[in-house]
Amino acid sequence: MNRVTMPNVIETHDLTKKFGRFTAVDTINISVRKGEIYGFLGLNGAGKTTTIRMLLGMIGPSSGEARIDGKKVSAGSLDIWKSTGYLVEVPYSYPELTVRENLEAMRRLRAVADPKAVDSVMDRLALSQYSARKARTLSLGNSQRLGLAKALIHNPDILILDEPANGLDPAGIVEIRELLTDLAQNRGATVFVSSHILGEVSKVATRIGIIHRGRLVREMDATELDRERKRRLLLGVRDPSAASDFLSQKGFRATLAENGFLEILDSAAIDKPDNINSMLVQAGIVPFMLKADEEDLESYFLRVVGSAGGAA
């Protein structure tokens, strides 16, 4: 059966931003399909926020262009924002207004007719207990929740979020992850989310772009990322030489790795470590450690950006 290709909702074409002689974003080409959660990964200062500001028309590009729902982003393209919610860098709010008053003001600005929308979005973001608190008294995590609530109050089809997990505790990060997954899978929303918390993005994104020093160095589906991450089977035995010779006879190449462990890169061994364990035990070589080890996203990222000119 042919896979249906969804249309691109967010696109950039050679998008570039220069500040004097400094190039913050360098001819990047991004495509985000409808219903995707696109993880935009990069170290701090890589160009993530500058890219997002151009996507939202907050700053103009030096060259190239951005398109939202097929429409070119410009200072006058107001229709685009009717179906777009966003959170950029700092979750701004009216500090002397309460959480409810901030959201009520946003409801009116967004022309949301249903007055219950405020209560609904507070429940969704676990803000109900803080409804009467002034925004300036909120913790960083709850300020971030308020910013997300403002982005979601009009049930947008497109969400553009800059570091949405910033300041949240682990439980809050999981809640946001589940929220974004629900929006994409059950409402068909398109989510563009930037982060330097690489492990979290890998758990939610369906597609990933890696930006480094203003350049998009990789763009791939999450399944492709899984294939590219290094995998190995680490084996701890008292006689590594004997174990290596035995495994070689069985068609598995085992080499000495860190801490005296043996490393096997064969996918048949990595996928079925129990078989390796059984073979060794039957041969009188009893492992004291057997671990399938997969490169985490942080290590993968550093490897990718290293090949693109270093992580500094």
N, C-alpha and C positions, 0 to 999 in steps of 0.2 A: 504494500500500500504506500502511495506517495505521501510524504510528509508535507502538510500544508505550511507554506512559508508565510509567517505573519509580517505585516508591514512594519517598516521602521517608524518609530514614534519620536525618537530623538536621534539626530544626526549632526555631525560636524564635518565640514569639508575644509581641510588645510587650515584649521582654526589656529590663529597665532595672536599672541599678545606680547608686546614689547613695552618696557618701561625704560625709556632712554636707550642705553646700550644693552640693557639686560633683557634677555628673552625669557619670559616666565612660562609661556606655552608656545610650543614650536611645531606648527603645521600638523596638528593631530586630527585624525579621522576616526570618529567613533560612530557606531551604529547600534541602536538599542531597539529591539523588536517589541511589539505590543505584548504585554503580559510577562515580560522578562523582569527579573531582578538583576540589574547590572551592577556588579561590584567594581568600583573605581579605586584602585589601590595605589598607594604611594607613600613614601616617607614624608614627614613634615617638610614643607617647602618645595615639594615636587611639582606643584602647579595645580593641585586638585581644586582648591577654592577659587583660584583665578578662572579655571575652566568653568566651574559652576556659575560664577558671576556672569560669564559671557553667555552661558546657556539661558540664563534668566534675564538677559538684557540689562543687567545692573552696570556693566561696563561694556564698551564696544571693543570688538577685536581690532587689532592692527591690520590684519588681513584674514581672508577666509570668511566662513560664515557658519552659523548654527541654525538648525531648523527643529521646530517642535511641531509635531503633527503635520508635517509638510509645509509649515509656514516659516518663512525666514524671521529670525529673531531680530528685532530692532527696537529702538526706544518707543516707537509708536504702535507696536504690535500688541495692543491691549487684549484682544480677543483670546490670545494664547493662554492667558493666565486664568481664564474662567474655569478651565479644567485641570489646572496645575496647582499643586501644593508644594511648598518648599520650606526648607530650613537651611540657613546659610551661616556657618561658622558660629555666630553667637545668637542664642535664642532671645532676641530683643522683646521686651514687653514694657507696658506702662508701669513703672515701679510702684507708684502710689495707688494703683488700682488693684483690686483683689483678682484672684484667679478667675472667678466667675465674670467679673466686669471686663477683664481683658478678653475673655472668650466671647462675651456678648458684643463687645465692640467689633471683634473680628467677624462675628456672625452677620452683623449689619453691613460691614464693609464688603463682605462676600455676597451680600444680598440673599442670604439663606432665609427662606420664609419660615421654616419650622423653628419655633422658639425652644423646642425640646432638644435641638441639636447640641446645645451647650451641655446639658446634662448627659446626653449620650456620649459625647466625646470625652467628658471628664471621667465617666465610668470606664470607657475604653482605655484611657491612659492612667487609671488609678489616681485621679486627682480630686475625686469627690470630697475626700476628707480635708482637703486644703482649699476648698472653694471660697472660703471667707478670708483667707490669708492674703496679705498684700504681696505682690510679686517680688518686691525687694527682699522679703524675708525668706524666700524659698532657698533650699539647698541647690547646688549646681545640678544635681540629678533631676530634681523636680522642676527647675527652670527649663531643663531640656525637655521634660515631658510637656510642659506648657507650650514650648515652641512647636513640638510635634502635634499637640492638640490643635493649635492654630493652623498648621499645615493640613490637617485632616478634616476640619470642621465642615467643609463643603463637599466632602466625599469626592475628591478629585480622581480623575482617571490617570493622572501622571503625578508622580512624587519625585522631587529632586531634593535629596537630603545630604547635607555635608556633616559628616561625623555625628550621626544621630545618637550613637551610644556614649558620647562624651559625658563623663560625670556620673553615669549610671552604675549601680552596683551589679554584681553578677546576675542576680534575679531579674533586675530591670533590663539587662541586656538580652536575656532569654525572652522576656515579654515582648520587646521590640522586634526581635527576630521572628517570633511567632506571629506578631501583628503584620509584618511585611510579607511573610509567606502567605498568610490568609488573604491579604489584599490582592496579591498577584494570582494565587491559585483559584480563589473563590469569587473575586470581583473582576478579574482580568485587568487590574491596574498595572501600570508600568512603573517600575521603581528604579531610580538611578541613585545609588548610595555610595558616597565616598568614605574611605576609612583608612587609618593606618593600623587598626586592630585586625591584622590579617587573618588570624584564626577564626574570628567571628564571621567575617565576610564569606569565608569558604564554606560555612555551614548554611548560608542562606542564598547565596548568589547562584543564578543559573548560568551566568556569563560573566567574564572577568576581563577588565582592562588594567594593565599595569603602566603607570606613568612614572618616569624618572627624569629629573632635570628638565622637565617641560616636554619631554618626548614620550609618546605612547610606544613602549618597547614590546608589549605583547597584548594580544586580544584573543580570547579563546572561550569555548564553552567549558562549563565546569567539568564535564566528562573528559575533555581533552586535558584539563589540568590534572585530573586524577591519574591519567595515563603517563603524564610527563614527570610527576613527582617520583623521586627515587624510592625504590622499595628493596628491602633486604631481609634475610633471616639471620639473626645473630645467635650464635651457638657457643655455649660455655661448657668446656670439657676439661678434664685434668691432663689429658695428653693430646693437645691440638694436632701434633704431627701425625699421630696414629689415626685420629678421626679424619683428618684431611686426606690421608692415603686411602682410607676405607671409602670415603664419599667419592673420591675420584674414580675408584673401581666401579661404583654404582652410577657414574655419569654426572656427578655433581661437582662443580669446582668450588672449593672452599679456600679462602685466603685469610691470612691473619689480619685482623682489624684492631681497633683501639682496645686497650685494657686486656689484651691477650685473647679476645673472643675470635671465633671464626665467623666469617661473613660469606653468605651464599646469596648470589643475585639471581639464580634460576627461579623463574616464576612458578614452576611446578613445586619447588620446595617451599617458596613463600606462601603459596595458596594452600598447601597441605603440609604444615609443619609436623603434624602427628605422624605422617608416614616416615619422615626423617627420624623422628624420635624412636619409632618402633624399630627401624633398621639398625640404628646405633645400639639400642638396648639389646637386641638379638645378637649383635656382634660383641657384646660385653663392654661396650663403651657407653656409659650412662651419663647423659648431659645433666649438669646442675643448673643450666639456664638455657631456655629456648624462647626466642622472642622475635615475632614478625615486626619489623621496624619500618615505618613509612615516613618519608621526609615531610616535616610539617610545612605549613605555608610560609612561615617566616624564613626557613632555610631555603625553600624554593625561590622566594622573592629575592633574597640576597644573592643567590646563584644567578638569577636572571639579570638583575641590575648590575651584578659584577661583570657579566659578559657585555653589558651595555655601557660600561665605562666606570664601574665602581659605585659603591654605596655612599660615598661621601657627598 
